[in-house]
């Protein structure tokens, strides 16, 4: 089946063919590192990680760029505040720390969250502050083409002239006359209140370290300009996919598209946007106290469960968090893990099945799973196939059909890998721990079987009690003893 994705610009699901056969270029907006990552940031990263993994599974070579906005009005404002209230429990925190130190500290928090939840590192992760010359070149190009101008008030600002670009508003299908003014700079230096800043002149009271020399005076880049300059640097003037959260469509992505196309760039062939995260049907808001952070989720559930929850909805839909959401995700993950553990024990005892399983390798996802992922990354339908395969595998194990169970295990393992559920920080540790635990428990079960064969019931019971105390449940059956971990 041909890959098909929803394109925000055309408002339709379109067949996807990369600009360069066999290669996909993907840019998605990373964080403005002014604070700790919130759940919307992480949901977006997981959605585009799932996209990347599926493209790679389909044998594309994927170049991924995820930017870091490390200079911005919000970062400067945050760095000027006292950190005593928010970070009193963090030893060594400096009050009123420099903006660049704050940005770097939060950048590391984002990386830690991404890594913990199995989000693959991008090919390139450029910082805005490292690409000032590219931004100057783009501004000069826009001025030369009649689409930008230095501010009329001598402030050193440079603005994009929205009236000069007839397609402005096309991404979000808005009429320019219905738009509000851009709130990124004082309107007195603008030709039109809707004109947005490409360059912001340095102002009294701002750190001198937060400004760079330019042909229009000392200052710093506008937010929208940063992304256009960075994506062009790494992916060229035309590339396959631009992604980000739905809240970035306007003004950020609208402005990106306008300034880039006005500069003569083809820019993104597809625009893909992931939906928002709500709390019990309402927008999350600190003011009303209905927020939950990734860190709080990770206190309630292991990384694999949190990733499963944040990645389970269709990427374009709203993901609604409920107090029971992580419990439901835990139950779903445990069903999968239970089958993998059970099948691993059964098949490890069967040399032929184990050898066949090792030879199966990659490429065994069911056709229905592949069709779902090809169809605009339909993860909910793909998860339904995953759980169907788990049920079929358990049925095969119960019936002693080891070849069928082995095929189900190979399929489940591949589907988990594609969805990134084998790559959370805890998952790798869990696999190692489970292997070691399995060896130790099986040795105890062999000793228990020997004791039972010799009618040494006291020794047999002692081994069973010892395992129970360690949270290992032993069940005797016609084919011998089996074990599982006690949950809860």
N, C-alpha and C positions, 0 to 999 in steps of 0.2 A: 504493500500500500504506500502511496505517496505521502510524505510528511505534509501535514497541514497545520497552520497556526493562525490564530486570530491576529489581524493587523489593525491596530487602533486607528491608523491614518485612513484606511479605506473602510473601516467598520465592517469587515467581513473576514471569514475564514478563507485563507488563500493557500494554494499549493506552494510549498517551500522548495525552492531550488537555489542553492548558494551561488553567489556571483562567480566564485572560482570553484569548479567541480572538485569535490572531495574535501573542500576546506570550508569551515564556517567561522566567520568573525562576529563576535558577540561582545557588546559593551553594556554593562548595567551599572546604574548609579549606586555607589557605595555610600558611606556615612559622612555626614558633617560631624566631625569628632569634637562636639561641644559637651558631651555628657555620656553616661552609660548607655549601652545599646538597649533599645526597647523592642518589644515583641514584633512590631511592624518591620523593623530593620531585618530581623532574623528570618521572618517569614519570607521576605523578598529574596534574601540570599539563598534560602533553601529552594525556593521555586526555580531560580535560575541555575542552581546547582543540579536540580533534577533535569532541567532542560539540557544542560551541558552533558550530563551522564548519558542521557538518551541519545543525543547526537553522536557521542563517542561510541555508544553501543552500535549505532547504525553505520559505524566505520568512517565517520567524518573526523578530520583533524580540526580540533576546535581551538581557536585563539580567544581567550577570555580576558577582557580588561575590566577591572572594577576600580573606580577612582576613590581617592581619599580627599575630601574637602577639608584642608587643614588651615585655611584662612577664610574668615567669614565674619560678618557683623556679630553673629551670635557667639562665636568663639571669643572675639575681643570683649564683648560685654561680659561673658562668663568669667573671663580671666581677671576682670576688674572687681569682681565680687569677693566678699569674704567667704572662705571655704570652711570656716569653723563649724557652721551649722550642719552642712551636708556631710562633712568628712571628719568629724570630731573623733570617730572611732578608728581612723586610719593613721597609724603612727608615722611621723615624719612628714606629714603633709605641710606644704608651705602656703601660708596665707597670701592671697593676691599673686599667685604664681604667674610667670610669664605665659603669654598666650601660646607660644610654640611648645612649652613644656606641658601645658594642659592638653593641647591637641595631641601630642605624642602619647601622653599617658592614656587618653581615651582610645586612641588608635589601637593600643595594645589590648585594651579591654574588648574591643570589637574582634580582634584577631583571636583572642582566647575563646570568645563565644562561638565564632565560626568554627574553630578547630574542634571544640568540644562537641559540637553538633554535626560534625562530619561534612562541613561545607569545604569543598576542595579549594585549595589556593588557586587564584587566577594566574594566567600566564604573566600578566603585568598588573601591578597595583600602584599606579602613579599618584604622587601627591601634587596638589595644585601648585604649591610653592616651588616645585621643581621645574615648572614649565612656563615661567614668565616670558621668556623670549618668544615662544610660540604664540602666546596670547597677544603680545605686541604686534606680531606679524599679522594675525587675524584681524585685529582692530584696524591696522593700516590698510589692509585689503578692503575692508568694509567702507572706510572713509573714501578710498580711491574710487570705489564703485558707486558712491553716492548714497550709501545706506547707513552711514553713521556720521556723527559730528561732535566736536568738542563742545562742552556746555557753554551756554550763552552768558553765564554769570561769572566766568573766569575761575570757577572752583577747581578746575583740573579734571572734572568728570568728563567721560565720553559716553554718548548715548547711541543706541540703535534707533533709527528713525522708522517706526512701525508703519507709517503712512507710505513709506517708500517701497514697501514690499507688499504687493497686492495679495499674496497668499497668506498673509499674517492672520492667524486664527483658524487655519484649515485643519490642523491636527485635532483640535477640540471642537471644530465646526461652530465657531462663534463669529458674530459680526463685530468688527472692531469698534463700532459706535456704541455697542452695548457693554463694552468692557470698562472696568474701573481703572483708575490710574495706577501705574506701577509704584509701589510703596518703597522702592529700594533707594531713593534719593529725593532730596528736596525738589519739587517740581518747577521751581522758579528758573532753573537753568535749562529747561526742556522746551522743545518746540511743541510737544504734545504730552499731556500728563501720562499717557500710556507708554511713552518711550522708556526703555529700560537701560540700566547702566551696564556698559561694557568695562569701564574703568572708573574707579572711585578715587578722586583726589584726596590726598592726605589732609586730615583736619586736626585742628588744635586739640590736644588732649589724648590723641591716639598715639600708641607706641611708635617710635621712629623705626623700630625693627619690623613693623607691619606695613612698610611701604617700600616701593622699589622705584628707581628712576625710570622715566619713560619720556617719549617725545611730547607728551601732553602734561608733564609735571609728575612729581612724586605721588605715588598712590598704590592701589592694589586692585586686583581684578574683580569684576562682578561675578557672581555665582554662576550665571548661565554660561558666560564665556569660558569658564574653566573647563567644563565638560567638552565643549566643542573643540577646544584646542588640544585637549588630551586624547580624545578618541581619534582625531585626525593624525596625531603624532604616531599612534601605535597601530591603527587599523586602516589609515588612508582616508581619502576624501569621500569614499563610498564603501559601505560595509553592510553586512547582512542583517543584524538584529541589534536594536537598541532597547534595553529593558529598564524597568524600575517600578516603584509602587504607583498605584493609581493616583495618589495625591500629588504626584510629580508631573502629571500631564499638563497642568497649567498652574503657574506660568512657566515652570522650569523647562519642560520638554518643548512646549510651544515656542519658547524663545530660542532654545537650542536649535531647533529645526529652522526657524526663520533666519537666524544670523548665519548658519552654516550654508543653507541653500542660497541666501543672498550673496555669499562669498563665492558662489559658483560650484559648491560641493553637492554631489548627489546625496550624500549623507546616508541615513538608515533606509534599508529596503523594507524592513519590518519594524514596527513599534509594538512591543509586548509589555503589558502592564498587569501586575498582580493585584488582587483585591486587598481590602483592609482587614484588620482584626478588630472585632467588637467584643464587648463584655455583656453577656446576657441581653444581646440585641441592641445595646447602646454604644455609642462612640466612647472609647476609653478617654478618661479625663482625670488628671491628678486632682483637679479642683473638687470633683465629687467623689474621689476615692475609689473609682472602679477600674483600676489598672492592675496589671500583673506583668512583671518583667521576666525576661528569660532566666535571670538568676533565681528569681522566686520559683519559677517552674522547675528548675534544676534541683531546688531544695525539696520539691514534692515528688519528683520522679527522675529516673536515670536518663542520661542523654538520648538513648535509643527511643525511649517512650516520648520524650519531648520532641524529637525530630519527627517521629511518626505523627504526632498530633499536629505540629505546625505544617507538615507536608501532605496531610491526608485529603484536604479539600481541593477542588479544582482551582488552579492558580488564579483564575479570573474572578472567582466567587468570594464573597465575604466569609471569613472564618470566624465563627462566633465562639468565644470562650465561655464555658459554664463551669461552676464549681466542681462538676463531676467529669469534666472533659478528660483530665489526665487519668482518672480512674478507668474510664472507658478505653483510652488508648493503652493503658497498662494491660488490661484484659486481652486486647487484641494482640499486642506484642507477645504476651505470655503464651497465647495459643500457638503462635508461630515458633517461638523458642522451644515450647514443649515438644512439638513435632520434630524439630531439628535435633533436639537432644535424644528423643526416643529413637528416631531413625538412625542416628549416629551409633547408638549402642547396638541396635539390631544388626546394622550392616557391618559394623566393625568385627562382629563375630562370624561374618560370612565373607571369606576371602575373595570369592569370585565377584560378589556384588561390590565389595570395596574397590577392587581393581577396575571394574566397569565404571563405577562412580568417578574414580580418579581420571579415567580416560574421557569421560563425558565432557568435562571442561566447560568453556564458555559457549553460549549460543543456544541454550535450551529453554529460553523463556517461551511460554505457550503462545500460540498464534493470537489468541484473544487478548493477551497482555500486550503484545506488540501492536495490535490494531488499536487498542485504547491509547497507547502512548503516541502512536503516529497521528491520532486524531486530536490535535490541539492539546497534547499532553494531558489526557484524561486520567489523572492519577486515581480518582475514586473508583473508576471502572477497573483500572489495573489492580488496585488493592482487592477488589472483589474476586478477581482471577487468582490472586495470591492466596486468599483465604479458601477458595474452592480447591486449590491444589493442596493446601494443608489438610483439608478434610479428606480428600482422595488418598493422600499419603497415609494418613492415620488408618483409614479403612483397609488399605493394602497391607499395612503392618499387622493389623489384627487378623487378617486372613492369611498371613504368612506369605504374601506375594511380594517377595523381596525385590524382584526386578522392577515391578511397578513402583514400589516404595523408593527405590534408588533413583528412578527417573523423577519422581515427585520432589525428592530432596535436592537433586541437581537443579530443577526448575525453581524451587523456592529460593535456593542459594543465589541463583542468578538474578531473580527478581529483587531480592533484598539488596544485592550489590547495585543494581541499576537505580534503585530508590535511595541509595546512600545509607541504608539501615545497617550495613555491616561496617561502616566507616566512622561511627561516632567514637569519641575518645575512649569511652567506657567499653565499646564493643570489642576492640582489639584486646583490651585487658581481660574482658569477660571470656573471650575465646581461649586465651591462654589458661585462665583460671579454671575454666570448665574442663579443659583437657587434662590438667593436672589433677583436678578433683576426680574425674572419671577413672583415672589410673588407680588412685588411692582407694576409691570406693569399690571398684571391681576386685582389687586385691583382698579387701575385707570380705566381700561376698564369696570369694573362693575359699577363704579360711572358714567362713560360716558353713558353706556347703560341706566341707570336709568334716567339720564338727558334727553336723547333722547326720552325715553318712556313718560316723562312728557313734551315733546316739549320745553325743556329749551335748545334751540340751542346755545345760548351764552355760557352756561356752558359746553356743549358738545364740542364746538369748542375750548374753552379755554383748556380743558384737552388734546385734540388732539394736539394743538399747543405746550403745555408744553412738551408732550412726543416727539414731533418732534424736539424741541430745545435740548432735551437730546439724540438725535440720534436714537429714536425709531419710526419706520414707521408703521402707523396703516392703515390697509386695511379693508373696510367693505364688507361683502359678505352675501350670503343667509343664511349662518349658524352663522352669527354674525361677530364680529370684530376679526381680527388676527393681530399679530404684528411681526416685525423683526427688527434687528439692521441695521442701515444705514452703508454701507461699504464705506471706502475711505474718 
